[in-house]
Amino acid sequence: MEKKINKPAKLKIKKGDLVKVIAGDSKGTQGKIVEVIIDKNRAIVEGANMVSKHTKPNAANPNGGIVKQEAAIHISNLALVDPKTGAATRVGRKKNAAGKLVRVAKKSGEEIK
């Protein structure tokens, strides 16, 4: 039997989007997306899901020690922030006046830049 390769799903969030964490330990935290990991359906959000990483001494950090950094969060635990109201919203897609497909906020109908 051949091994089936799963194609990654179309994600509704991009790098640079303002999102709100809706589940997990960082629930309620807002931040910009720093990185999207498509094959794992995860994203790294600025200031959310902070973990302690133990580092060995190196040229950049001569003392080593414990460093706080953001860890990846599953995309299902994130909601895009509506540009008009500032509340969490779902994302839809519509064609704009120029005929280009754009992302829109479901709550306000506002285009997401």
Buried (B, 14 or more C-beta within 10 A) or exposed (E): EEEEEEEEEEEBBEEEBBBBBBEEEBEEBBBBBBEBEEEEBBBBBEEBBEEEEEEEEEEEEEEEEEEEEBEBBEBEBBBBBBBEEEEBBEBEEEEEEEEEEBBBBEBEEBEBE
